[in-house]
Amino acid sequence: MTPSLSPSQVRLHLWDHISRDLKLMPSLKLILLVLANYTDSHSHKANIPASLIIRDSGLRNEEVKRLLVSLEAAHWVESLRILDEAGRSVVLYNLSARLVQVAWFKSP
């Protein structure tokens, strides 16, 4: 993802790579596509909670949690634990740096 690409072009490259090149189950791809949709074109981070993935994917809570563990173990997704304003621990998810980099080098 070069600086000359617009945010929508960056997302398009991520979507294209995830959709066409990754050999994963559809539900795993769906989670990656949701993350790609929220990925910032400059920081390459989405920083979204599982609840947003659940809402946008239409998958059940238990399924998303299980699939996120699988995606993280396979290094497709990275997580970050933070404290919210109320002091509760929240896990935020991002596409892995490796996945973003592969999509970047694939771009024209």
N, CA, C and O atoms as CSV, one atom per row, in Angstrom:
chain,resi,resn,atom,element,x,y,z
A,1,MET,N,N,0.839,-1.151,0.000
A,1,MET,CA,C,0.000,0.000,0.000
A,1,MET,C,C,0.896,1.228,0.000
A,1,MET,O,O,1.471,1.603,1.022
A,2,THR,N,N,0.995,1.820,-1.127
A,2,THR,CA,C,1.857,2.962,-1.294
A,2,THR,C,C,1.134,4.225,-0.876
A,2,THR,O,O,-0.096,4.248,-0.838
A,3,PRO,N,N,1.889,5.297,-0.554
A,3,PRO,CA,C,1.258,6.546,-0.136
A,3,PRO,C,C,0.322,7.118,-1.195
A,3,PRO,O,O,-0.561,7.909,-0.863
A,4,SER,N,N,0.493,6.738,-2.462
A,4,SER,CA,C,-0.359,7.296,-3.509
A,4,SER,C,C,-1.742,6.651,-3.557
A,4,SER,O,O,-2.611,7.116,-4.295
A,5,LEU,N,N,-1.958,5.598,-2.792
A,5,LEU,CA,C,-3.263,4.938,-2.791
A,5,LEU,C,C,-4.218,5.635,-1.826
A,5,LEU,O,O,-3.832,6.039,-0.729
A,6,SER,N,N,-5.460,5.765,-2.252
A,6,SER,CA,C,-6.481,6.335,-1.381
A,6,SER,C,C,-6.900,5.285,-0.355
A,6,SER,O,O,-6.620,4.101,-0.544
A,7,PRO,N,N,-7.571,5.698,0.737
A,7,PRO,CA,C,-8.041,4.717,1.722
A,7,PRO,C,C,-8.906,3.622,1.099
A,7,PRO,O,O,-8.802,2.459,1.490
A,8,SER,N,N,-9.770,3.983,0.123
A,8,SER,CA,C,-10.599,2.935,-0.491
A,8,SER,C,C,-9.773,1.995,-1.348
A,8,SER,O,O,-10.097,0.811,-1.442
A,9,GLN,N,N,-8.715,2.489,-1.976
A,9,GLN,CA,C,-7.846,1.614,-2.769
A,9,GLN,C,C,-7.083,0.645,-1.861
A,9,GLN,O,O,-6.880,-0.518,-2.210
A,10,VAL,N,N,-6.666,1.135,-0.703
A,10,VAL,CA,C,-5.973,0.275,0.257
A,10,VAL,C,C,-6.901,-0.853,0.680
A,10,VAL,O,O,-6.502,-2.018,0.673
A,11,ARG,N,N,-8.143,-0.518,1.050
A,11,ARG,CA,C,-9.109,-1.540,1.453
A,11,ARG,C,C,-9.387,-2.516,0.311
A,11,ARG,O,O,-9.525,-3.719,0.531
A,12,LEU,N,N,-9.467,-1.990,-0.898
A,12,LEU,CA,C,-9.697,-2.846,-2.054
A,12,LEU,C,C,-8.578,-3.868,-2.233
A,12,LEU,O,O,-8.841,-5.034,-2.528
A,13,HIS,N,N,-7.335,-3.435,-2.055
A,13,HIS,CA,C,-6.206,-4.365,-2.166
A,13,HIS,C,C,-6.273,-5.435,-1.079
A,13,HIS,O,O,-5.995,-6.606,-1.335
A,14,LEU,N,N,-6.641,-5.030,0.128
A,14,LEU,CA,C,-6.786,-6.008,1.212
A,14,LEU,C,C,-7.914,-6.986,0.894
A,14,LEU,O,O,-7.747,-8.198,1.028
A,15,TRP,N,N,-9.066,-6.455,0.473
A,15,TRP,CA,C,-10.214,-7.309,0.137
A,15,TRP,C,C,-9.854,-8.273,-0.987
A,15,TRP,O,O,-10.180,-9.458,-0.919
A,16,ASP,N,N,-9.189,-7.772,-2.011
A,16,ASP,CA,C,-8.809,-8.608,-3.147
A,16,ASP,C,C,-7.902,-9.748,-2.700
A,16,ASP,O,O,-8.129,-10.903,-3.059
A,17,HIS,N,N,-6.891,-9.430,-1.928
A,17,HIS,CA,C,-5.952,-10.452,-1.462
A,17,HIS,C,C,-6.653,-11.491,-0.580
A,17,HIS,O,O,-6.456,-12.694,-0.751
A,18,ILE,N,N,-7.463,-11.021,0.352
A,18,ILE,CA,C,-8.169,-11.941,1.259
A,18,ILE,C,C,-9.142,-12.817,0.476
A,18,ILE,O,O,-9.193,-14.030,0.682
A,19,SER,N,N,-9.904,-12.214,-0.410
A,19,SER,CA,C,-10.933,-12.939,-1.156
A,19,SER,C,C,-10.360,-13.940,-2.145
A,19,SER,O,O,-10.845,-15.068,-2.248
A,20,ARG,N,N,-9.343,-13.533,-2.862
A,20,ARG,CA,C,-8.841,-14.364,-3.959
A,20,ARG,C,C,-7.678,-15.277,-3.591
A,20,ARG,O,O,-7.595,-16.403,-4.083
A,21,ASP,N,N,-6.787,-14.805,-2.736
A,21,ASP,CA,C,-5.531,-15.527,-2.531
A,21,ASP,C,C,-5.495,-16.430,-1.305
A,21,ASP,O,O,-4.779,-17.432,-1.299
A,22,LEU,N,N,-6.249,-16.095,-0.277
A,22,LEU,CA,C,-6.191,-16.897,0.948
A,22,LEU,C,C,-7.109,-18.101,0.833
A,22,LEU,O,O,-8.278,-17.979,0.468
A,23,LYS,N,N,-6.569,-19.241,1.145
A,23,LYS,CA,C,-7.342,-20.490,1.106
A,23,LYS,C,C,-7.837,-20.784,2.521
A,23,LYS,O,O,-7.243,-21.572,3.257
A,24,LEU,N,N,-8.934,-20.134,2.876
A,24,LEU,CA,C,-9.520,-20.266,4.206
A,24,LEU,C,C,-11.011,-20.532,4.079
A,24,LEU,O,O,-11.613,-20.283,3.035
A,25,MET,N,N,-11.604,-21.047,5.166
A,25,MET,CA,C,-13.054,-21.227,5.208
A,25,MET,C,C,-13.739,-19.864,5.046
A,25,MET,O,O,-13.193,-18.844,5.466
A,26,PRO,N,N,-14.929,-19.844,4.441
A,26,PRO,CA,C,-15.639,-18.574,4.239
A,26,PRO,C,C,-15.837,-17.755,5.515
A,26,PRO,O,O,-15.725,-16.530,5.477
A,27,SER,N,N,-16.127,-18.400,6.634
A,27,SER,CA,C,-16.349,-17.647,7.875
A,27,SER,C,C,-15.062,-16.971,8.358
A,27,SER,O,O,-15.112,-15.885,8.935
A,28,LEU,N,N,-13.916,-17.607,8.125
A,28,LEU,CA,C,-12.635,-16.987,8.488
A,28,LEU,C,C,-12.361,-15.789,7.585
A,28,LEU,O,O,-11.930,-14.735,8.053
A,29,LYS,N,N,-12.614,-15.956,6.296
A,29,LYS,CA,C,-12.426,-14.844,5.354
A,29,LYS,C,C,-13.342,-13.678,5.701
A,29,LYS,O,O,-12.942,-12.517,5.611
A,30,LEU,N,N,-14.571,-13.990,6.099
A,30,LEU,CA,C,-15.532,-12.947,6.446
A,30,LEU,C,C,-14.995,-12.077,7.583
A,30,LEU,O,O,-15.111,-10.852,7.529
A,31,ILE,N,N,-14.421,-12.683,8.591
A,31,ILE,CA,C,-13.842,-11.920,9.704
A,31,ILE,C,C,-12.694,-11.060,9.210
A,31,ILE,O,O,-12.589,-9.895,9.594
A,32,LEU,N,N,-11.830,-11.609,8.365
A,32,LEU,CA,C,-10.717,-10.830,7.820
A,32,LEU,C,C,-11.222,-9.671,6.964
A,32,LEU,O,O,-10.642,-8.586,6.984
A,33,LEU,N,N,-12.293,-9.895,6.218
A,33,LEU,CA,C,-12.854,-8.825,5.382
A,33,LEU,C,C,-13.455,-7.715,6.236
A,33,LEU,O,O,-13.341,-6.539,5.890
A,34,VAL,N,N,-14.087,-8.072,7.341
A,34,VAL,CA,C,-14.606,-7.044,8.262
A,34,VAL,C,C,-13.443,-6.221,8.804
A,34,VAL,O,O,-13.513,-4.992,8.842
A,35,LEU,N,N,-12.381,-6.890,9.220
A,35,LEU,CA,C,-11.212,-6.162,9.723
A,35,LEU,C,C,-10.608,-5.277,8.633
A,35,LEU,O,O,-10.219,-4.140,8.902
A,36,ALA,N,N,-10.529,-5.789,7.415
A,36,ALA,CA,C,-9.983,-5.001,6.299
A,36,ALA,C,C,-10.818,-3.748,6.072
A,36,ALA,O,O,-10.280,-2.687,5.753
A,37,ASN,N,N,-12.130,-3.870,6.237
A,37,ASN,CA,C,-13.014,-2.739,6.015
A,37,ASN,C,C,-12.757,-1.601,7.005
A,37,ASN,O,O,-12.991,-0.436,6.684
A,38,TYR,N,N,-12.280,-1.934,8.199
A,38,TYR,CA,C,-12.006,-0.912,9.220
A,38,TYR,C,C,-10.531,-0.527,9.291
A,38,TYR,O,O,-10.159,0.330,10.092
A,39,THR,N,N,-9.698,-1.138,8.479
A,39,THR,CA,C,-8.258,-0.867,8.546
A,39,THR,C,C,-7.944,0.523,8.001
A,39,THR,O,O,-8.320,0.867,6.880
A,40,ASP,N,N,-7.255,1.306,8.809
A,40,ASP,CA,C,-6.859,2.661,8.438
A,40,ASP,C,C,-5.738,2.600,7.398
A,40,ASP,O,O,-4.823,1.786,7.521
A,41,SER,N,N,-5.806,3.442,6.391
A,41,SER,CA,C,-4.835,3.395,5.296
A,41,SER,C,C,-3.451,3.892,5.704
A,41,SER,O,O,-2.472,3.610,5.013
A,42,HIS,N,N,-3.352,4.616,6.799
A,42,HIS,CA,C,-2.045,5.131,7.228
A,42,HIS,C,C,-1.411,4.258,8.305
A,42,HIS,O,O,-0.236,3.902,8.213
A,43,SER,N,N,-2.189,3.916,9.319
A,43,SER,CA,C,-1.627,3.115,10.425
A,43,SER,C,C,-1.684,1.620,10.144
A,43,SER,O,O,-0.990,0.835,10.790
A,44,HIS,N,N,-2.518,1.224,9.171
A,44,HIS,CA,C,-2.744,-0.192,8.838
A,44,HIS,C,C,-3.320,-0.964,10.012
A,44,HIS,O,O,-3.095,-2.167,10.143
A,45,LYS,N,N,-4.066,-0.266,10.871
A,45,LYS,CA,C,-4.712,-0.875,12.036
A,45,LYS,C,C,-6.203,-0.605,11.998
A,45,LYS,O,O,-6.647,0.440,11.522
A,46,ALA,N,N,-6.972,-1.561,12.504
A,46,ALA,CA,C,-8.420,-1.389,12.630
A,46,ALA,C,C,-8.780,-1.087,14.083
A,46,ALA,O,O,-9.625,-0.234,14.354
A,47,ASN,N,N,-8.133,-1.793,15.018
A,47,ASN,CA,C,-8.396,-1.634,16.454
A,47,ASN,C,C,-9.890,-1.695,16.774
A,47,ASN,O,O,-10.450,-0.765,17.354
A,48,ILE,N,N,-10.527,-2.807,16.387
A,48,ILE,CA,C,-11.952,-2.958,16.662
A,48,ILE,C,C,-12.196,-4.138,17.602
A,48,ILE,O,O,-11.460,-5.125,17.576
A,49,PRO,N,N,-13.234,-4.030,18.430
A,49,PRO,CA,C,-13.571,-5.126,19.351
A,49,PRO,C,C,-14.327,-6.241,18.629
A,49,PRO,O,O,-14.849,-6.043,17.532
A,50,ALA,N,N,-14.376,-7.395,19.250
A,50,ALA,CA,C,-15.103,-8.537,18.693
A,50,ALA,C,C,-16.573,-8.199,18.483
A,50,ALA,O,O,-17.190,-8.708,17.547
A,51,SER,N,N,-17.143,-7.354,19.329
A,51,SER,CA,C,-18.567,-7.009,19.194
A,51,SER,C,C,-18.869,-6.365,17.841
A,51,SER,O,O,-19.940,-6.589,17.277
A,52,LEU,N,N,-17.944,-5.576,17.320
A,52,LEU,CA,C,-18.133,-4.945,16.009
A,52,LEU,C,C,-18.009,-5.990,14.899
A,52,LEU,O,O,-18.737,-5.934,13.908
A,53,ILE,N,N,-17.095,-6.935,15.062
A,53,ILE,CA,C,-16.951,-8.028,14.092
A,53,ILE,C,C,-18.224,-8.870,14.075
A,53,ILE,O,O,-18.702,-9.259,13.009
A,54,ILE,N,N,-18.771,-9.148,15.255
A,54,ILE,CA,C,-20.014,-9.914,15.371
A,54,ILE,C,C,-21.147,-9.182,14.664
A,54,ILE,O,O,-21.895,-9.779,13.890
A,55,ARG,N,N,-21.269,-7.889,14.933
A,55,ARG,CA,C,-22.343,-7.092,14.318
A,55,ARG,C,C,-22.237,-7.074,12.797
A,55,ARG,O,O,-23.226,-7.290,12.098
A,56,ASP,N,N,-21.035,-6.815,12.289
A,56,ASP,CA,C,-20.862,-6.653,10.841
A,56,ASP,C,C,-20.834,-7.973,10.077
A,56,ASP,O,O,-21.188,-8.012,8.899
A,57,SER,N,N,-20.420,-9.042,10.726
A,57,SER,CA,C,-20.330,-10.329,10.026
A,57,SER,C,C,-21.637,-11.111,10.067
A,57,SER,O,O,-21.910,-11.926,9.185
A,58,GLY,N,N,-22.447,-10.857,11.100
A,58,GLY,CA,C,-23.668,-11.626,11.263
A,58,GLY,C,C,-23.434,-13.005,11.864
A,58,GLY,O,O,-24.362,-13.806,11.983
A,59,LEU,N,N,-22.190,-13.276,12.240
A,59,LEU,CA,C,-21.866,-14.559,12.865
A,59,LEU,C,C,-22.192,-14.503,14.355
A,59,LEU,O,O,-22.257,-13.426,14.946
A,60,ARG,N,N,-22.395,-15.674,14.952
A,60,ARG,CA,C,-22.701,-15.751,16.386
A,60,ARG,C,C,-21.475,-15.417,17.226
A,60,ARG,O,O,-20.341,-15.646,16.806
A,61,ASN,N,N,-21.711,-14.878,18.407
A,61,ASN,CA,C,-20.674,-14.483,19.342
A,61,ASN,C,C,-19.669,-15.612,19.580
A,61,ASN,O,O,-18.461,-15.409,19.461
A,62,GLU,N,N,-20.172,-16.798,19.916
A,62,GLU,CA,C,-19.280,-17.926,20.239
A,62,GLU,C,C,-18.421,-18.303,19.038
A,62,GLU,O,O,-17.241,-18.622,19.181
A,63,GLU,N,N,-19.030,-18.262,17.849
A,63,GLU,CA,C,-18.299,-18.619,16.639
A,63,GLU,C,C,-17.192,-17.608,16.347
A,63,GLU,O,O,-16.070,-17.993,16.019
A,64,VAL,N,N,-17.502,-16.329,16.465
A,64,VAL,CA,C,-16.500,-15.293,16.210
A,64,VAL,C,C,-15.342,-15.424,17.185
A,64,VAL,O,O,-14.182,-15.350,16.781
A,65,LYS,N,N,-15.639,-15.615,18.459
A,65,LYS,CA,C,-14.566,-15.755,19.456
A,65,LYS,C,C,-13.664,-16.942,19.120
A,65,LYS,O,O,-12.439,-16.844,19.199
A,66,ARG,N,N,-14.284,-18.067,18.744
A,66,ARG,CA,C,-13.520,-19.270,18.400
A,66,ARG,C,C,-12.673,-19.036,17.143
A,66,ARG,O,O,-11.507,-19.426,17.099
A,67,LEU,N,N,-13.254,-18.409,16.138
A,67,LEU,CA,C,-12.548,-18.161,14.890
A,67,LEU,C,C,-11.419,-17.143,15.058
A,67,LEU,O,O,-10.378,-17.258,14.411
A,68,LEU,N,N,-11.623,-16.150,15.922
A,68,LEU,CA,C,-10.557,-15.174,16.185
A,68,LEU,C,C,-9.343,-15.847,16.819
A,68,LEU,O,O,-8.204,-15.518,16.488
A,69,VAL,N,N,-9.585,-16.785,17.723
A,69,VAL,CA,C,-8.480,-17.534,18.335
A,69,VAL,C,C,-7.718,-18.295,17.249
A,69,VAL,O,O,-6.487,-18.307,17.237
A,70,SER,N,N,-8.448,-18.921,16.351
A,70,SER,CA,C,-7.841,-19.671,15.249
A,70,SER,C,C,-7.044,-18.744,14.318
A,70,SER,O,O,-5.918,-19.064,13.938
A,71,LEU,N,N,-7.624,-17.611,13.957
A,71,LEU,CA,C,-6.943,-16.657,13.079
A,71,LEU,C,C,-5.693,-16.073,13.741
A,71,LEU,O,O,-4.683,-15.836,13.078
A,72,GLU,N,N,-5.772,-15.850,15.029
A,72,GLU,CA,C,-4.609,-15.318,15.739
A,72,GLU,C,C,-3.498,-16.370,15.822
A,72,GLU,O,O,-2.322,-16.044,15.661
A,73,ALA,N,N,-3.865,-17.611,16.069
A,73,ALA,CA,C,-2.882,-18.700,16.135
A,73,ALA,C,C,-2.183,-18.900,14.789
A,73,ALA,O,O,-1.009,-19.268,14.738
A,74,ALA,N,N,-2.910,-18.654,13.711
A,74,ALA,CA,C,-2.345,-18.801,12.364
A,74,ALA,C,C,-1.650,-17.522,11.885
A,74,ALA,O,O,-1.165,-17.468,10.755
A,75,HIS,N,N,-1.601,-16.508,12.726
A,75,HIS,CA,C,-0.933,-15.228,12.437
A,75,HIS,C,C,-1.592,-14.433,11.309
A,75,HIS,O,O,-0.910,-13.729,10.564
A,76,TRP,N,N,-2.914,-14.546,11.182
A,76,TRP,CA,C,-3.661,-13.712,10.250
A,76,TRP,C,C,-4.210,-12.476,10.958
A,76,TRP,O,O,-4.486,-11.457,10.326
A,77,VAL,N,N,-4.365,-12.580,12.280
A,77,VAL,CA,C,-4.952,-11.515,13.098
A,77,VAL,C,C,-4.061,-11.291,14.312
A,77,VAL,O,O,-3.440,-12.220,14.828
A,78,GLU,N,N,-4.012,-10.041,14.754
A,78,GLU,CA,C,-3.289,-9.680,15.980
A,78,GLU,C,C,-4.289,-9.031,16.933
A,78,GLU,O,O,-5.241,-8.377,16.506
A,79,SER,N,N,-4.057,-9.223,18.228
A,79,SER,CA,C,-4.948,-8.602,19.215
A,79,SER,C,C,-4.142,-7.732,20.158
A,79,SER,O,O,-2.936,-7.907,20.337
A,80,LEU,N,N,-4.849,-6.792,20.752
A,80,LEU,CA,C,-4.257,-5.836,21.684
A,80,LEU,C,C,-5.243,-5.643,22.818
A,80,LEU,O,O,-6.410,-5.327,22.587
A,81,ARG,N,N,-4.781,-5.830,24.036
A,81,ARG,CA,C,-5.651,-5.661,25.205
A,81,ARG,C,C,-5.407,-4.260,25.780
A,81,ARG,O,O,-4.274,-3.868,26.056
A,82,ILE,N,N,-6.524,-3.511,25.952
A,82,ILE,CA,C,-6.441,-2.162,26.516
A,82,ILE,C,C,-7.473,-2.021,27.632
A,82,ILE,O,O,-8.339,-2.878,27.807
A,83,LEU,N,N,-7.367,-0.940,28.372
A,83,LEU,CA,C,-8.381,-0.609,29.387
A,83,LEU,C,C,-9.269,0.494,28.822
A,83,LEU,O,O,-8.774,1.486,28.287
A,84,ASP,N,N,-10.593,0.315,28.944
A,84,ASP,CA,C,-11.505,1.362,28.492
A,84,ASP,C,C,-11.631,2.437,29.577
A,84,ASP,O,O,-10.964,2.362,30.609
A,85,GLU,N,N,-12.489,3.439,29.338
A,85,GLU,CA,C,-12.650,4.556,30.272
A,85,GLU,C,C,-13.114,4.092,31.647
A,85,GLU,O,O,-12.805,4.731,32.654
A,86,ALA,N,N,-13.843,2.998,31.697
A,86,ALA,CA,C,-14.348,2.484,32.975
A,86,ALA,C,C,-13.349,1.551,33.656
A,86,ALA,O,O,-13.633,1.010,34.725
A,87,GLY,N,N,-12.177,1.362,33.038
A,87,GLY,CA,C,-11.159,0.506,33.624
A,87,GLY,C,C,-11.318,-0.972,33.304
A,87,GLY,O,O,-10.610,-1.813,33.858
A,88,ARG,N,N,-12.260,-1.291,32.399
A,88,ARG,CA,C,-12.445,-2.691,31.997
A,88,ARG,C,C,-11.472,-3.043,30.877
A,88,ARG,O,O,-11.121,-2.199,30.053
A,89,SER,N,N,-11.050,-4.288,30.861
A,89,SER,CA,C,-10.155,-4.786,29.828
A,89,SER,C,C,-10.941,-5.085,28.558
A,89,SER,O,O,-11.964,-5.769,28.593
A,90,VAL,N,N,-10.447,-4.561,27.428
A,90,VAL,CA,C,-11.084,-4.766,26.129
A,90,VAL,C,C,-10.019,-5.270,25.161
A,90,VAL,O,O,-8.895,-4.767,25.150
A,91,VAL,N,N,-10.375,-6.261,24.352
A,91,VAL,CA,C,-9.450,-6.768,23.341
A,91,VAL,C,C,-9.841,-6.166,21.997
A,91,VAL,O,O,-10.998,-6.241,21.584
A,92,LEU,N,N,-8.864,-5.568,21.320
A,92,LEU,CA,C,-9.068,-4.995,19.994
A,92,LEU,C,C,-8.329,-5.852,18.973
A,92,LEU,O,O,-7.265,-6.398,19.265
A,93,TYR,N,N,-8.894,-5.966,17.781
A,93,TYR,CA,C,-8.335,-6.835,16.756
A,93,TYR,C,C,-7.904,-6.054,15.522
A,93,TYR,O,O,-8.489,-5.030,15.168
A,94,ASN,N,N,-6.845,-6.579,14.870
A,94,ASN,CA,C,-6.292,-6.014,13.648
A,94,ASN,C,C,-5.868,-7.141,12.730
A,94,ASN,O,O,-5.619,-8.260,13.179
A,95,LEU,N,N,-5.786,-6.843,11.441
A,95,LEU,CA,C,-5.133,-7.769,10.534
A,95,LEU,C,C,-3.669,-7.836,10.939
A,95,LEU,O,O,-3.124,-6.848,11.432
A,96,SER,N,N,-3.026,-8.968,10.746
A,96,SER,CA,C,-1.620,-9.085,11.105
A,96,SER,C,C,-0.776,-8.214,10.186
A,96,SER,O,O,-1.143,-7.961,9.039
A,97,ALA,N,N,0.349,-7.762,10.701
A,97,ALA,CA,C,1.268,-6.957,9.899
A,97,ALA,C,C,1.710,-7.741,8.665
A,97,ALA,O,O,1.901,-7.163,7.595
A,98,ARG,N,N,1.871,-9.047,8.813
A,98,ARG,CA,C,2.287,-9.903,7.692
A,98,ARG,C,C,1.236,-9.888,6.586
A,98,ARG,O,O,1.577,-9.767,5.410
A,99,LEU,N,N,-0.032,-10.010,6.952
A,99,LEU,CA,C,-1.114,-10.015,5.968
A,99,LEU,C,C,-1.181,-8.675,5.235
A,99,LEU,O,O,-1.323,-8.640,4.013
A,100,VAL,N,N,-1.081,-7.594,5.968
A,100,VAL,CA,C,-1.113,-6.260,5.355
A,100,VAL,C,C,0.077,-6.086,4.419
A,100,VAL,O,O,-0.064,-5.527,3.331
A,101,GLN,N,N,1.245,-6.561,4.833
A,101,GLN,CA,C,2.446,-6.427,4.009
A,101,GLN,C,C,2.332,-7.227,2.710
A,101,GLN,O,O,2.720,-6.739,1.648
A,102,VAL,N,N,1.811,-8.434,2.783
A,102,VAL,CA,C,1.650,-9.248,1.576
A,102,VAL,C,C,0.687,-8.570,0.604
A,102,VAL,O,O,0.938,-8.540,-0.601
A,103,ALA,N,N,-0.412,-8.027,1.124
A,103,ALA,CA,C,-1.367,-7.318,0.258
A,103,ALA,C,C,-0.709,-6.076,-0.343
A,103,ALA,O,O,-0.990,-5.721,-1.488
A,104,TRP,N,N,0.159,-5.417,0.416
A,104,TRP,CA,C,0.856,-4.219,-0.049
A,104,TRP,C,C,1.760,-4.574,-1.226
A,104,TRP,O,O,1.711,-3.911,-2.262
A,105,PHE,N,N,2.584,-5.610,-1.079
A,105,PHE,CA,C,3.523,-5.976,-2.137
A,105,PHE,C,C,2.810,-6.515,-3.367
A,105,PHE,O,O,3.361,-6.497,-4.468
A,106,LYS,N,N,1.604,-6.988,-3.182
A,106,LYS,CA,C,0.822,-7.492,-4.288
A,106,LYS,C,C,0.215,-6.350,-5.100
A,106,LYS,O,O,-0.125,-6.521,-6.270
A,107,SER,N,N,0.080,-5.166,-4.458
A,107,SER,CA,C,-0.559,-4.041,-5.150
A,107,SER,C,C,0.296,-3.564,-6.321
A,107,SER,O,O,1.520,-3.690,-6.291
A,108,PRO,N,N,-0.349,-3.014,-7.355
A,108,PRO,CA,C,0.390,-2.585,-8.566
A,108,PRO,C,C,1.284,-1.406,-8.288
A,108,PRO,O,O,1.969,-0.924,-9.190
